[in-house]
Amino acid sequence: MRPADGEPPEDGGGAPAEAEERRRIAAELASAAEGLETDDDIPEALCRACVRLLPVSGASVTLSGGPGVQSTWCASDPTAARLAETQFTLGDGPGQTALERAAPVLAADLTDGPDVRRWPVFAHQAVELGVRAVFSLPLGVGDQAIGTVDLFRDTAGPLDAPALRTALRVRDALTATLLDLHARTRPPAPDHTEVHQAVGMVMTQFDADAHQALDRLRARAFAEGRTLTQLAHDVITRKLRLAPAPDETPAGGDTPDTP
């Protein structure tokens, strides 16, 4: 993973202090996963453990299978889940940027300043959810990002240097845990299956590629104030068709301007 802008140097405690903190983080994550009824409970438990380890209000983990193919693996609470869904719907936000750059993206103030100018629509919707700062860290090995851990706070302000170092070590431990779970069990079921199905239907309707189809769905969802998942459900259940049927002639004989 590439370093974040302004990422702090390692603390002066040296290798022993770093190794001790990594052991503490690994022990906390392992403890969170113990004694659960099923493996399906592990993701949420790990997200909640991240919140206990860090000075943040909530956390989520999003996994990526390629452009436009994402799933929320876990969320510590409903706000974290809605924040992840907002980024997926918009195709924009710190998490999306961190995934594209394979580097940490730190948005310390979504109420004012450069972070608002960088992601104006996302910032507005995040603030409506009560979120004031988001810190997105890519998961993966080397320059290959397989997802992000998105940490949020309900107050504006940066993570201080020790907290950011800890967050990066939590990210490393989560990556190792994910890869281990993937090796031991089946991959986590994506929660955006209906979106992928809807993309395929819109590709056929508009003779478009996957990126163009996803952009149309996102634009329509935004215009209607709904999530991408909600819109996709209506598309695949045929409650909504973005393009007119071949035998339909729009009023006035003109083709409607469909997003």
RODO-2510 file (C-alpha; in nm, 4 decimals, decimal comma):
residues 259
     n   res          X          Y          Z
     1     m     0,0000     0,0000     0,0000
     2     r     0,1203     0,3508    -0,0752
     3     p     0,1669     0,5974     0,2124
     4     a    -0,0967     0,8540     0,2954
     5     d    -0,0372     1,2223     0,2420
     6     g     0,1119     1,3372     0,5705
     7     e     0,1375     0,9814     0,7036
     8     p     0,3378     0,9952     1,0281
     9     p     0,6792     0,8320     1,0643
    10     e     0,7086     0,5280     1,2856
    11     d     0,7071     0,6146     1,6537
    12     g     1,0336     0,6439     1,8360
    13     g     0,9719     0,3314     2,0431
    14     g     1,1314     0,1227     1,7696
    15     a     1,0657    -0,2342     1,6634
    16     p     0,9785    -0,3759     2,0094
    17     a     0,7029    -0,1178     2,0681
    18     e     0,5629    -0,1702     1,7193
    19     a     0,5667    -0,5476     1,7591
    20     e     0,3905    -0,5214     2,0936
    21     e     0,1125    -0,3050     1,9494
    22     r     0,0664    -0,5389     1,6540
    23     r     0,0317    -0,8297     1,8993
    24     r    -0,2246    -0,6309     2,0995
    25     i    -0,4282    -0,5551     1,7853
    26     a    -0,4136    -0,9161     1,6665
    27     a    -0,5245    -1,0367     2,0103
    28     e    -0,8204    -0,7944     2,0141
    29     l    -0,9361    -0,9046     1,6686
    30     a    -0,8928    -1,2724     1,7565
    31     s    -1,0872    -1,2236     2,0799
    32     a    -1,3691    -1,0513     1,8893
    33     a    -1,4078    -1,3547     1,6628
    34     e    -1,4159    -1,6105     1,9462
    35     g    -1,7299    -1,7687     2,0832
    36     l    -1,9576    -1,6596     1,7985
    37     e    -2,2447    -1,8813     1,6906
    38     t    -2,1514    -1,8839     1,3210
    39     d    -1,8779    -1,7527     1,0929
    40     d    -2,1359    -1,5116     0,9526
    41     d    -2,1097    -1,3152     1,2784
    42     i    -1,7340    -1,2602     1,2425
    43     p    -1,7364    -0,9569     1,0080
    44     e    -1,9544    -0,7365     1,2295
    45     a    -1,7581    -0,8402     1,5382
    46     l    -1,4328    -0,7389     1,3699
    47     c    -1,5733    -0,4003     1,2691
    48     r    -1,6816    -0,3338     1,6260
    49     a    -1,3352    -0,4350     1,7464
    50     c    -1,1861    -0,1686     1,5173
    51     v    -1,3978     0,0935     1,6922
    52     r    -1,2738    -0,0250     2,0332
    53     l    -0,9122    -0,0043     1,9175
    54     l    -0,9348     0,3463     1,7708
    55     p    -1,0687     0,6926     1,8595
    56     v    -1,3481     0,6691     1,6007
    57     s    -1,7283     0,6528     1,6072
    58     g    -1,7771     0,3693     1,3591
    59     a    -1,6159     0,1479     1,0962
    60     s    -1,7004    -0,0518     0,7866
    61     v    -1,5105    -0,2794     0,5499
    62     t    -1,5851    -0,2760     0,1788
    63     l    -1,4470    -0,5432    -0,0542
    64     s    -1,3882    -0,4897    -0,4247
    65     g    -1,3959    -0,7396    -0,7078
    66     g    -1,3071    -0,4791    -0,9712
    67     p    -1,4511    -0,1519    -1,1019
    68     g    -1,8114    -0,1149    -0,9865
    69     v    -1,8081    -0,4557    -0,8157
    70     q    -1,8160    -0,3955    -0,4414
    71     s    -1,9771    -0,5338    -0,1287
    72     t    -1,9980    -0,4125     0,2282
    73     w    -1,8359    -0,6949     0,4244
    74     c    -1,9130    -0,5510     0,7644
    75     a    -2,0295    -0,2383     0,9461
    76     s    -2,0111    -0,1574     1,3155
    77     d    -2,3492     0,0173     1,3232
    78     p    -2,6290     0,1439     1,0954
    79     t    -2,4559     0,4775     1,0291
    80     a    -2,1397     0,3010     0,9108
    81     a    -2,3511     0,0801     0,6829
    82     r    -2,5367     0,3793     0,5355
    83     l    -2,2092     0,5660     0,4821
    84     a    -2,0671     0,2706     0,2875
    85     e    -2,3862     0,2480     0,0807
    86     t    -2,3698     0,6225     0,0101
    87     q    -2,0180     0,5927    -0,1324
    88     f    -2,1196     0,2951    -0,3447
    89     t    -2,4285     0,4759    -0,4753
    90     l    -2,2361     0,7918    -0,5631
    91     g    -1,9236     0,6155    -0,6847
    92     d    -1,7382     0,8869    -0,4961
    93     g    -1,5934     0,9588    -0,1535
    94     p    -1,2759     0,8921     0,0455
    95     g    -1,3211     0,5149     0,0298
    96     q    -1,3577     0,5151    -0,3484
    97     t    -1,0480     0,7342    -0,3818
    98     a    -0,8471     0,5149    -0,1432
    99     l    -0,9452     0,2084    -0,3468
   100     e    -0,8462     0,3712    -0,6761
   101     r    -0,5139     0,5039    -0,5431
   102     a    -0,4334     0,2049    -0,3189
   103     a    -0,3372     0,4656    -0,0603
   104     p    -0,4915     0,6024     0,2611
   105     v    -0,7254     0,8989     0,2161
   106     l    -0,7879     1,1143     0,5219
   107     a    -1,0878     1,3486     0,5157
   108     a    -1,0640     1,5239     0,8516
   109     d    -1,3413     1,7803     0,7991
   110     l    -1,6436     1,7172     0,5783
   111     t    -1,8124     2,0376     0,6949
   112     d    -1,5712     2,2895     0,5425
   113     g    -1,2515     2,3310     0,3449
   114     p    -1,0744     2,1118     0,0879
   115     d    -1,2544     1,7874     0,1758
   116     v    -1,5906     1,9450     0,0924
   117     r    -1,4556     2,0791    -0,2374
   118     r    -1,3078     1,7395    -0,3232
   119     w    -1,6278     1,5402    -0,2574
   120     p    -1,9098     1,7996    -0,2388
   121     v    -2,2075     1,5660    -0,2797
   122     f    -2,0644     1,2934    -0,0585
   123     a    -1,9674     1,5458     0,2089
   124     h    -2,3213     1,6857     0,2161
   125     q    -2,4798     1,3416     0,2512
   126     a    -2,2238     1,2272     0,5096
   127     v    -2,2926     1,5315     0,7263
   128     e    -2,6654     1,4559     0,7043
   129     l    -2,5834     1,1152     0,8554
   130     g    -2,4002     1,2833     1,1416
   131     v    -2,0528     1,2071     1,0029
   132     r    -1,7902     1,4816     1,0190
   133     a    -1,4670     1,3008     0,9275
   134     v    -1,3776     0,9837     0,7330
   135     f    -1,0447     0,8004     0,7222
   136     s    -1,0265     0,5383     0,4470
   137     l    -0,7432     0,2863     0,4432
   138     p    -0,6941     0,0372     0,1587
   139     l    -0,6788    -0,3339     0,2370
   140     g    -0,4425    -0,5515     0,0395
   141     v    -0,0827    -0,6440    -0,0279
   142     g     0,1582    -0,4184    -0,2140
   143     d    -0,0215    -0,1972    -0,4654
   144     q    -0,3143    -0,4384    -0,5016
   145     a    -0,6149    -0,3048    -0,3079
   146     i    -0,8855    -0,5621    -0,2370
   147     g    -1,1052    -0,3212    -0,0430
   148     t    -1,1021    -0,0515     0,2232
   149     v    -1,1638    -0,0063     0,5921
   150     d    -1,3544     0,3189     0,6357
   151     l    -1,3404     0,4819     0,9785
   152     f    -1,5650     0,7737     1,0658
   153     r    -1,6032     1,0248     1,3442
   154     d    -1,8999     1,2343     1,4490
   155     t    -1,6663     1,5280     1,5155
   156     a    -1,4335     1,7007     1,2694
   157     g    -1,0590     1,6793     1,3157
   158     p    -0,7637     1,4643     1,2091
   159     l    -0,6358     1,1489     1,3704
   160     d    -0,3222     1,2365     1,5637
   161     a     0,0027     1,0614     1,4689
   162     p    -0,0212     0,7755     1,7238
   163     a    -0,3858     0,7079     1,6331
   164     l    -0,3060     0,7023     1,2618
   165     r    -0,0183     0,4601     1,3175
   166     t    -0,2527     0,2351     1,5129
   167     a    -0,5170     0,2624     1,2385
   168     l    -0,2642     0,1510     0,9772
   169     r    -0,1667    -0,1470     1,1921
   170     v    -0,5341    -0,2359     1,2383
   171     r    -0,5652    -0,2196     0,8580
   172     d    -0,2723    -0,4622     0,8223
   173     a    -0,4250    -0,7030     1,0746
   174     l    -0,7635    -0,6884     0,9001
   175     t    -0,5987    -0,7672     0,5663
   176     a    -0,4310    -1,0743     0,7176
   177     t    -0,7600    -1,1818     0,8787
   178     l    -0,9519    -1,1438     0,5541
   179     l    -0,6986    -1,3462     0,3580
   180     d    -0,7030    -1,6163     0,6269
   181     l    -1,0839    -1,6349     0,6295
   182     h    -1,0877    -1,6491     0,2504
   183     a    -0,8468    -1,9424     0,2595
   184     r    -1,0489    -2,1303     0,5261
   185     t    -1,4033    -2,0633     0,4092
   186     r    -1,5974    -1,9630     0,1039
   187     p    -1,5644    -1,5942     0,0075
   188     p    -1,8152    -1,3602     0,1746
   189     a    -2,1349    -1,3356    -0,0278
   190     p    -2,1564    -0,9954    -0,1976
   191     d    -2,4483    -0,7839    -0,0850
   192     h    -2,4760    -0,6012    -0,4164
   193     t    -2,5708    -0,8973    -0,6343
   194     e    -2,8863    -0,7181    -0,7518
   195     v    -2,6775    -0,4191    -0,8629
   196     h    -2,4641    -0,6443    -1,0840
   197     q    -2,7794    -0,7999    -1,2322
   198     a    -2,9275    -0,4556    -1,2960
   199     v    -2,6076    -0,3431    -1,4680
   200     g    -2,6412    -0,6355    -1,7072
   201     m    -3,0026    -0,5466    -1,7877
   202     v    -2,9193    -0,1800    -1,8486
   203     m    -2,6256    -0,2819    -2,0703
   204     t    -2,8743    -0,4687    -2,2894
   205     q    -3,1320    -0,1874    -2,2891
   206     f    -2,8839     0,0806    -2,3938
   207     d    -2,6237    -0,1287    -2,5787
   208     a    -2,3762     0,0133    -2,3269
   209     d    -2,0684    -0,1212    -2,1511
   210     a    -2,0659    -0,1999    -1,7780
   211     h    -1,9229     0,1376    -1,6754
   212     q    -2,1836     0,3308    -1,8750
   213     a    -2,4653     0,1159    -1,7375
   214     l    -2,3484     0,1655    -1,3796
   215     d    -2,3225     0,5425    -1,4368
   216     r    -2,6836     0,5497    -1,5599
   217     l    -2,8031     0,3604    -1,2545
   218     r    -2,6100     0,5877    -1,0199
   219     a    -2,7439     0,9011    -1,1868
   220     r    -3,1026     0,7772    -1,1634
   221     a    -3,0594     0,6732    -0,7987
   222     f    -2,9154     1,0119    -0,7095
   223     a    -3,1898     1,1986    -0,8938
   224     e    -3,4580     1,0021    -0,7071
   225     g    -3,2867     1,0265    -0,3682
   226     r    -3,2535     0,6500    -0,3360
   227     t    -2,9641     0,4113    -0,2860
   228     l    -2,8214     0,2223    -0,5800
   229     t    -2,9298    -0,1047    -0,4201
   230     q    -3,2929     0,0118    -0,3920
   231     l    -3,3007     0,1228    -0,7553
   232     a    -3,1375    -0,1989    -0,8762
   233     h    -3,4058    -0,4047    -0,7011
   234     d    -3,6773    -0,2208    -0,8947
   235     v    -3,4884    -0,2760    -1,2202
   236     i    -3,4433    -0,6511    -1,1808
   237     t    -3,8014    -0,7002    -1,0584
   238     r    -3,9133    -0,5013    -1,3665
   239     k    -4,0864    -0,2306    -1,1635
   240     l    -3,8588     0,0172    -1,3397
   241     r    -3,7154     0,0277    -1,6905
   242     l    -3,4597     0,2983    -1,7639
   243     a    -3,5077     0,2766    -2,1403
   244     p    -3,8470     0,2653    -2,3146
   245     a    -3,9539    -0,0754    -2,4446
   246     p    -3,8885    -0,1259    -2,8181
   247     d    -4,2608    -0,1039    -2,9006
   248     e    -4,3168     0,2095    -2,6887
   249     t    -4,3278     0,5545    -2,8456
   250     p    -4,2819     0,8378    -2,5972
   251     a    -4,5364     1,1176    -2,5984
   252     g    -4,4624     1,3674    -2,8739
   253     g    -4,2573     1,1111    -3,0619
   254     d    -3,9336     1,2112    -2,8848
   255     t    -3,7027     0,9789    -2,6990
   256     p    -3,6939     1,0804    -2,3326
   257     d    -3,3689     1,2023    -2,1834
   258     t    -3,3092     0,9062    -1,9540
   259     p    -3,0142     0,9203    -1,7196
***
